[in-house]
């Protein structure tokens, strides 16, 4: 796993910004709030149980990326990395084009 630039695992309150795999993230720890948001920004919100919800800021909503809360920041980042990789593969011109007709 590559390093997380600016990530401080000892921080447990407030808001923390960092970079991972050339993407920018912010963590909003439980009891804190975001003063400003940027459309397209990825944010992890910590709940009261200490788990993290990851999502992206859209024009008029916060869109969750995962189906459930993650136990650690690293788990959430790993999941987000897999989602981004699937998007990259789907955008390739020759990906999934040779399947042809299904037999049923």
VOPATOR-730997 format. One record per residue: x, y, z of N, C-alpha, C in turn. Coordinates in pm, 1 decimal. Each point is the difference from the previous one (the first is absolute). Example, Ala and Ser with C-alpha at 12.3 -4.5 7.8 and 13.67 -1.06 7.14 Angstrom:
<guros>
@nxx->1319.0 | nyy->-569.0 | nzz->780.0 | caxx->-89.0 | cayy->119.0 | cazz->0.0 | cxx->90.0 | cyy->120.0 | czz->0.0
@nxx->-35.0 | nyy->105.0 | nzz->-72.0 | caxx->82.0 | cayy->119.0 | cazz->6.0 | cxx->-77.0 | cyy->109.0 | czz->73.0
</guros>
This chain:
<guros>
@nxx->85.0 | nyy->-116.9 | nzz->0.0 | caxx->-85.0 | cayy->116.9 | cazz->0.0 | cxx->89.0 | cyy->122.5 | czz->0.0
@nxx->-33.7 | nyy->97.8 | nzz->-77.2 | caxx->80.3 | cayy->121.4 | cazz->-8.4 | cxx->-26.3 | cyy->89.1 | czz->120.7
@nxx->87.9 | nyy->96.3 | nzz->20.2 | caxx->-12.9 | cayy->86.8 | cazz->116.4 | cxx->-113.6 | cyy->99.7 | czz->-19.1
@nxx->-46.8 | nyy->48.7 | nzz->112.2 | caxx->-104.7 | cayy->101.0 | cazz->1.9 | cxx->66.6 | cyy->131.1 | czz->39.5
@nxx->12.6 | nyy->92.9 | nzz->-91.8 | caxx->69.5 | cayy->125.9 | cazz->22.1 | cxx->-86.3 | cyy->90.5 | czz->87.5
@nxx->52.6 | nyy->36.9 | nzz->115.9 | caxx->-70.3 | cayy->89.3 | cazz->89.7 | cxx->-94.5 | cyy->-68.0 | czz->95.7
@nxx->-13.9 | nyy->-131.3 | nzz->-6.3 | caxx->-89.9 | cayy->-73.0 | cazz->89.8 | cxx->66.9 | cyy->-17.8 | czz->135.4
@nxx->-70.2 | nyy->34.5 | nzz->106.5 | caxx->51.1 | cayy->-14.0 | cazz->136.5 | cxx->-92.3 | cyy->-93.6 | czz->76.9
@nxx->39.7 | nyy->-126.9 | nzz->18.4 | caxx->-88.9 | cayy->-94.6 | cazz->68.2 | cxx->-25.6 | cyy->33.3 | czz->146.6
@nxx->80.9 | nyy->88.3 | nzz->57.9 | caxx->-21.4 | cayy->34.8 | cazz->140.8 | cxx->-110.3 | cyy->105.2 | czz->16.8
@nxx->-40.2 | nyy->66.7 | nzz->-107.0 | caxx->-106.2 | cayy->99.8 | cazz->9.2 | cxx->-134.7 | cyy->-70.1 | czz->10.0
@nxx->-78.8 | nyy->37.3 | nzz->100.1 | caxx->-129.0 | cayy->-64.6 | cazz->22.1 | cxx->-115.4 | cyy->98.9 | czz->13.2
@nxx->25.2 | nyy->127.3 | nzz->-28.2 | caxx->-108.0 | cayy->97.8 | cazz->6.1 | cxx->24.7 | cyy->108.4 | czz->-104.3
@nxx->-104.4 | nyy->77.0 | nzz->-27.5 | caxx->12.7 | cayy->105.6 | cazz->-99.2 | cxx->-12.9 | cyy->-52.5 | czz->-140.9
@nxx->67.6 | nyy->66.1 | nzz->-91.9 | caxx->-2.2 | cayy->-36.8 | cazz->-141.7 | cxx->143.6 | cyy->-15.4 | czz->-46.3
@nxx->27.7 | nyy->-105.7 | nzz->-73.3 | caxx->135.0 | cayy->-26.1 | cazz->-49.7 | cxx->-3.8 | cyy->-15.4 | czz->-151.8
@nxx->90.8 | nyy->66.6 | nzz->-68.0 | caxx->10.9 | cayy->-11.3 | cazz->-145.7 | cxx->129.7 | cyy->-72.5 | czz->-32.5
@nxx->-5.1 | nyy->-87.3 | nzz->-101.8 | caxx->119.1 | cayy->-71.5 | cazz->-42.6 | cxx->-16.8 | cyy->-48.0 | czz->-143.2
@nxx->108.0 | nyy->-50.8 | nzz->-54.5 | caxx->1.7 | cayy->-50.1 | cazz->-137.6 | cxx->36.9 | cyy->-147.4 | czz->2.3
@nxx->-67.9 | nyy->-78.5 | nzz->-84.1 | caxx->26.9 | cayy->-144.0 | cazz->-12.1 | cxx->-20.8 | cyy->-39.1 | czz->-145.4
@nxx->102.5 | nyy->-59.3 | nzz->-61.1 | caxx->-7.1 | cayy->-42.6 | cazz->-140.1 | cxx->-45.0 | cyy->114.3 | czz->-91.7
@nxx->58.7 | nyy->115.5 | nzz->16.8 | caxx->-28.7 | cayy->118.4 | cazz->-81.5 | cxx->-144.0 | cyy->48.2 | czz->10.5
@nxx->-68.9 | nyy->-36.2 | nzz->106.3 | caxx->-134.7 | cayy->48.9 | cazz->25.2 | cxx->-0.2 | cyy->69.5 | czz->135.9
@nxx->-80.2 | nyy->104.2 | nzz->11.0 | caxx->-9.0 | cayy->74.8 | cazz->125.3 | cxx->-122.6 | cyy->-44.7 | czz->78.8
@nxx->18.9 | nyy->-15.1 | nzz->131.0 | caxx->-105.6 | cayy->-43.5 | cazz->90.6 | cxx->-2.4 | cyy->92.1 | czz->121.2
@nxx->-114.6 | nyy->3.1 | nzz->65.6 | caxx->-10.5 | cayy->62.1 | cazz->131.2 | cxx->-74.3 | cyy->-95.6 | czz->91.0
@nxx->41.5 | nyy->-2.8 | nzz->125.7 | caxx->-69.9 | cayy->-77.6 | cazz->102.5 | cxx->-65.8 | cyy->99.7 | czz->93.1
@nxx->-128.0 | nyy->-17.0 | nzz->22.2 | caxx->-73.4 | cayy->80.5 | cazz->95.8 | cxx->-29.9 | cyy->-92.1 | czz->118.2
@nxx->73.9 | nyy->18.7 | nzz->108.5 | caxx->-14.9 | cayy->-86.3 | cazz->115.6 | cxx->-130.2 | cyy->30.5 | czz->73.5
@nxx->-50.9 | nyy->-99.0 | nzz->73.2 | caxx->-127.1 | cayy->11.4 | cazz->70.9 | cxx->0.8 | cyy->123.9 | czz->90.4
@nxx->-106.3 | nyy->78.5 | nzz->-9.2 | caxx->-13.5 | cayy->120.4 | cazz->80.3 | cxx->51.9 | cyy->125.1 | czz->-69.4
@nxx->58.7 | nyy->-15.1 | nzz->-117.7 | caxx->53.2 | cayy->113.1 | cazz->-75.6 | cxx->-89.2 | cyy->26.4 | czz->-121.0
@nxx->23.0 | nyy->112.7 | nzz->-63.9 | caxx->-75.3 | cayy->34.1 | cazz->-119.8 | cxx->90.9 | cyy->63.1 | czz->-104.0
@nxx->-43.0 | nyy->-4.2 | nzz->-123.0 | caxx->75.3 | cayy->61.6 | cazz->-108.7 | cxx->-47.8 | cyy->142.9 | czz->-18.3
@nxx->91.9 | nyy->94.6 | nzz->-0.7 | caxx->-36.7 | cayy->139.2 | cazz->-19.6 | cxx->-28.0 | cyy->30.2 | czz->-146.2
@nxx->66.5 | nyy->-68.4 | nzz->-89.0 | caxx->-21.1 | cayy->18.9 | cazz->-143.3 | cxx->22.1 | cyy->-134.1 | czz->-69.3
@nxx->-64.1 | nyy->-16.2 | nzz->-114.2 | caxx->15.2 | cayy->-122.3 | cazz->-78.8 | cxx->25.7 | cyy->38.8 | czz->-144.6
@nxx->62.1 | nyy->-91.1 | nzz->-72.8 | caxx->23.5 | cayy->18.8 | cazz->-142.6 | cxx->-67.6 | cyy->-113.3 | czz->-75.7
@nxx->-69.9 | nyy->32.7 | nzz->-106.7 | caxx->-66.2 | cayy->-102.3 | cazz->-80.5 | cxx->105.9 | cyy->-93.4 | czz->-55.8
@nxx->-23.7 | nyy->-128.8 | nzz->12.8 | caxx->92.8 | cayy->-101.6 | cazz->-47.7 | cxx->99.4 | cyy->-46.9 | czz->104.6
@nxx->-2.0 | nyy->62.5 | nzz->115.9 | caxx->93.1 | cayy->-37.3 | cazz->106.7 | cxx->-46.5 | cyy->-129.0 | czz->69.2
@nxx->95.4 | nyy->-83.9 | nzz->37.4 | caxx->-32.7 | cayy->-122.8 | cazz->72.5 | cxx->21.2 | cyy->24.2 | czz->148.9
@nxx->-100.4 | nyy->-39.3 | nzz->77.7 | caxx->2.5 | cayy->24.0 | cazz->144.0 | cxx->-34.0 | cyy->-128.8 | czz->72.6
@nxx->70.2 | nyy->-22.3 | nzz->110.1 | caxx->-31.5 | cayy->-109.7 | cazz->89.7 | cxx->-59.7 | cyy->61.1 | czz->126.1
@nxx->-120.5 | nyy->-42.4 | nzz->35.5 | caxx->-63.9 | cayy->45.4 | cazz->122.7 | cxx->6.5 | cyy->-111.6 | czz->102.6
@nxx->49.8 | nyy->33.3 | nzz->118.5 | caxx->6.2 | cayy->-98.9 | cazz->107.4 | cxx->-130.9 | cyy->5.6 | czz->78.4
@nxx->-57.3 | nyy->-116.4 | nzz->29.8 | caxx->-122.2 | cayy->-1.8 | cazz->79.2 | cxx->33.6 | cyy->-19.6 | czz->148.4
@nxx->-103.0 | nyy->-3.0 | nzz->83.8 | caxx->19.0 | cayy->-10.1 | cazz->144.3 | cxx->70.5 | cyy->-129.1 | czz->40.9
@nxx->-16.8 | nyy->-105.8 | nzz->-79.1 | caxx->63.3 | cayy->-128.4 | cazz->29.5 | cxx->145.9 | cyy->-5.0 | czz->-45.3
@nxx->48.5 | nyy->106.6 | nzz->-63.9 | caxx->139.0 | cayy->3.9 | cazz->-44.6 | cxx->21.7 | cyy->-58.1 | czz->-138.5
@nxx->-108.2 | nyy->-30.8 | nzz->-71.0 | caxx->12.1 | cayy->-52.2 | cazz->-136.3 | cxx->-11.2 | cyy->115.2 | czz->-99.4
@nxx->37.6 | nyy->-26.2 | nzz->-124.5 | caxx->9.9 | cayy->106.0 | cazz->-99.9 | cxx->-90.3 | cyy->-26.5 | czz->-119.4
@nxx->-75.7 | nyy->103.5 | nzz->-38.0 | caxx->-78.3 | cayy->-0.6 | cazz->-122.6 | cxx->77.1 | cyy->81.5 | czz->-101.8
@nxx->18.0 | nyy->-52.8 | nzz->-120.4 | caxx->71.0 | cayy->73.6 | cazz->-104.1 | cxx->-97.5 | cyy->37.9 | czz->-109.7
@nxx->20.0 | nyy->117.7 | nzz->-53.1 | caxx->-86.4 | cayy->45.7 | cazz->-107.3 | cxx->60.8 | cyy->118.9 | czz->-71.4
@nxx->-75.5 | nyy->50.9 | nzz->-94.0 | caxx->47.0 | cayy->111.4 | cazz->-81.8 | cxx->-103.4 | cyy->113.2 | czz->7.1
@nxx->50.6 | nyy->122.6 | nzz->6.6 | caxx->-87.0 | cayy->117.1 | cazz->3.8 | cxx->-49.1 | cyy->27.8 | czz->-141.6
@nxx->-130.4 | nyy->-3.0 | nzz->-18.5 | caxx->-60.9 | cayy->34.4 | cazz->-127.9 | cxx->-64.6 | cyy->137.3 | czz->12.6
@nxx->-55.6 | nyy->48.1 | nzz->-107.4 | caxx->-54.4 | cayy->136.1 | cazz->-1.7 | cxx->-106.0 | cyy->22.9 | czz->108.2
@nxx->-87.1 | nyy->-96.3 | nzz->21.2 | caxx->-108.2 | cayy->20.2 | cazz->96.0 | cxx->-14.9 | cyy->-114.0 | czz->101.3
@nxx->105.0 | nyy->-81.6 | nzz->13.3 | caxx->-9.9 | cayy->-110.7 | cazz->94.8 | cxx->137.9 | cyy->-57.6 | czz->31.4
@nxx->2.8 | nyy->-88.3 | nzz->96.7 | caxx->118.0 | cayy->-80.3 | cazz->30.2 | cxx->-32.9 | cyy->-141.5 | czz->-46.1
@nxx->75.9 | nyy->-53.0 | nzz->-94.0 | caxx->-29.1 | cayy->-130.8 | cazz->-57.2 | cxx->94.3 | cyy->-104.2 | czz->60.1
@nxx->-57.8 | nyy->-96.6 | nzz->70.2 | caxx->80.0 | cayy->-104.9 | cazz->61.7 | cxx->63.5 | cyy->-87.9 | czz->-106.6
@nxx->123.8 | nyy->-42.1 | nzz->23.2 | caxx->69.5 | cayy->-89.1 | cazz->-92.3 | cxx->-15.3 | cyy->-144.8 | czz->45.3
@nxx->13.5 | nyy->-25.2 | nzz->127.5 | caxx->-11.7 | cayy->-136.2 | cazz->52.7 | cxx->-140.9 | cyy->-29.3 | czz->47.8
@nxx->-28.9 | nyy->-129.0 | nzz->15.9 | caxx->-132.1 | cayy->-41.2 | cazz->46.0 | cxx->-10.2 | cyy->-3.2 | czz->151.5
@nxx->113.5 | nyy->-2.2 | nzz->66.7 | caxx->0.3 | cayy->-5.2 | cazz->145.7 | cxx->121.2 | cyy->76.6 | czz->51.9
@nxx->-1.6 | nyy->27.2 | nzz->129.3 | caxx->110.5 | cayy->73.3 | cazz->61.6 | cxx->124.0 | cyy->-88.8 | czz->7.9
@nxx->116.2 | nyy->61.6 | nzz->-12.3 | caxx->127.0 | cayy->-72.1 | cazz->5.1 | cxx->61.9 | cyy->14.9 | czz->138.8
@nxx->69.8 | nyy->-103.9 | nzz->44.9 | caxx->60.1 | cayy->0.2 | cazz->133.3 | cxx->118.7 | cyy->94.3 | czz->11.0
@nxx->75.4 | nyy->15.7 | nzz->-108.4 | caxx->118.8 | cayy->83.9 | cazz->3.6 | cxx->4.3 | cyy->89.4 | czz->-124.0
@nxx->79.7 | nyy->104.2 | nzz->8.9 | caxx->21.8 | cayy->88.1 | cazz->-114.3 | cxx->63.3 | cyy->-79.5 | czz->-114.1
@nxx->94.6 | nyy->-87.4 | nzz->32.8 | caxx->67.7 | cayy->-80.2 | cazz->-101.2 | cxx->-97.5 | cyy->-89.9 | czz->-75.4
@nxx->-97.0 | nyy->-58.3 | nzz->70.1 | caxx->-102.2 | cayy->-82.2 | cazz->-67.4 | cxx->-81.4 | cyy->83.6 | czz->-98.4
@nxx->-38.6 | nyy->120.4 | nzz->41.5 | caxx->-78.5 | cayy->87.5 | cazz->-86.5 | cxx->80.6 | cyy->42.0 | czz->-122.8
@nxx->128.3 | nyy->32.5 | nzz->19.2 | caxx->84.5 | cayy->40.3 | cazz->-112.2 | cxx->23.8 | cyy->-115.8 | czz->-95.7
@nxx->15.8 | nyy->-121.7 | nzz->53.3 | caxx->17.5 | cayy->-117.6 | cazz->-85.0 | cxx->-122.8 | cyy->-24.5 | czz->-86.0
@nxx->-117.9 | nyy->12.8 | nzz->60.0 | caxx->-124.4 | cayy->-18.3 | cazz->-74.1 | cxx->-13.2 | cyy->106.2 | czz->-109.1
@nxx->28.0 | nyy->125.9 | nzz->36.2 | caxx->-9.4 | cayy->108.4 | cazz->-97.5 | cxx->99.3 | cyy->-21.2 | czz->-114.1
@nxx->117.7 | nyy->-48.8 | nzz->30.8 | caxx->98.5 | cayy->-28.4 | cazz->-103.9 | cxx->-48.7 | cyy->-106.2 | czz->-97.1
@nxx->-68.9 | nyy->-103.0 | nzz->52.1 | caxx->-54.1 | cayy->-104.8 | cazz->-85.9 | cxx->-111.9 | cyy->54.7 | czz->-89.1
@nxx->-83.7 | nyy->86.9 | nzz->54.6 | caxx->-107.0 | cayy->61.5 | cazz->-78.8 | cxx->59.1 | cyy->84.3 | czz->-113.0
@nxx->101.6 | nyy->78.9 | nzz->31.6 | caxx->64.2 | cayy->83.5 | cazz->-102.2 | cxx->66.3 | cyy->-85.6 | czz->-107.4
@nxx->60.2 | nyy->-110.8 | nzz->39.6 | caxx->64.4 | cayy->-89.5 | cazz->-97.7 | cxx->-104.3 | cyy->-59.7 | czz->-94.4
@nxx->-117.0 | nyy->-38.7 | nzz->52.9 | caxx->-106.5 | cayy->-52.7 | cazz->-85.8 | cxx->-46.8 | cyy->106.2 | czz->-99.7
@nxx->-9.5 | nyy->125.8 | nzz->44.4 | caxx->-39.5 | cayy->108.7 | cazz->-91.0 | cxx->102.9 | cyy->15.7 | czz->-112.0
@nxx->128.4 | nyy->-5.8 | nzz->35.3 | caxx->105.2 | cayy->12.8 | cazz->-100.6 | cxx->-7.1 | cyy->-112.1 | czz->-101.9
@nxx->-21.1 | nyy->-122.9 | nzz->44.7 | caxx->-9.3 | cayy->-113.7 | cazz->-91.3 | cxx->-122.0 | cyy->12.0 | czz->-90.8
@nxx->-110.3 | nyy->47.0 | nzz->53.8 | caxx->-122.4 | cayy->13.3 | cazz->-79.7 | cxx->14.5 | cyy->106.4 | czz->-107.8
@nxx->85.0 | nyy->98.1 | nzz->21.7 | caxx->17.9 | cayy->107.0 | cazz->-97.7 | cxx->95.5 | cyy->-37.8 | czz->-112.9
@nxx->71.5 | nyy->-110.3 | nzz->13.9 | caxx->90.4 | cayy->-43.2 | cazz->-105.8 | cxx->-81.8 | cyy->-46.5 | czz->-120.1
@nxx->46.3 | nyy->33.2 | nzz->-119.3 | caxx->-75.4 | cayy->-29.9 | cazz->-121.9 | cxx->-22.8 | cyy->-148.8 | czz->-23.8
@nxx->97.5 | nyy->-83.1 | nzz->30.6 | caxx->-13.1 | cayy->-141.4 | cazz->-33.5 | cxx->-45.7 | cyy->-87.0 | czz->117.0
@nxx->-35.1 | nyy->60.3 | nzz->111.2 | caxx->-42.1 | cayy->-77.8 | cazz->115.2 | cxx->-140.7 | cyy->-53.5 | czz->-20.4
@nxx->-19.4 | nyy->-129.5 | nzz->13.9 | caxx->-132.2 | cayy->-64.6 | cazz->-3.0 | cxx->-68.1 | cyy->11.0 | czz->-137.0
@nxx->76.0 | nyy->13.0 | nzz->-107.1 | caxx->-63.0 | cayy->17.2 | cazz->-130.5 | cxx->-6.0 | cyy->-130.7 | czz->-79.2
@nxx->70.5 | nyy->-104.4 | nzz->41.5 | caxx->5.2 | cayy->-123.3 | cazz->-78.6 | cxx->-94.8 | cyy->-106.5 | czz->52.4
@nxx->-93.2 | nyy->34.6 | nzz->84.9 | caxx->-86.9 | cayy->-99.8 | cazz->57.0 | cxx->-96.7 | cyy->-55.3 | czz->-103.7
@nxx->-51.8 | nyy->80.4 | nzz->-87.6 | caxx->-94.3 | cayy->-47.2 | cazz->-99.6 | cxx->-135.8 | cyy->-33.4 | czz->60.6
@nxx->-76.5 | nyy->-81.6 | nzz->-71.3 | caxx->-132.2 | cayy->-38.0 | cazz->47.3 | cxx->9.7 | cyy->-103.7 | czz->111.0
@nxx->-87.2 | nyy->13.5 | nzz->96.8 | caxx->-6.4 | cayy->-99.3 | cazz->107.0 | cxx->-78.1 | cyy->-120.6 | czz->-49.2
@nxx->31.3 | nyy->-121.4 | nzz->49.7 | caxx->-61.5 | cayy->-122.6 | cazz->-52.9 | cxx->-144.1 | cyy->-21.5 | czz->41.2
@nxx->-61.2 | nyy->85.7 | nzz->76.1 | caxx->-138.4 | cayy->-25.4 | cazz->41.9 | cxx->-96.1 | cyy->97.5 | czz->-60.0
</guros>
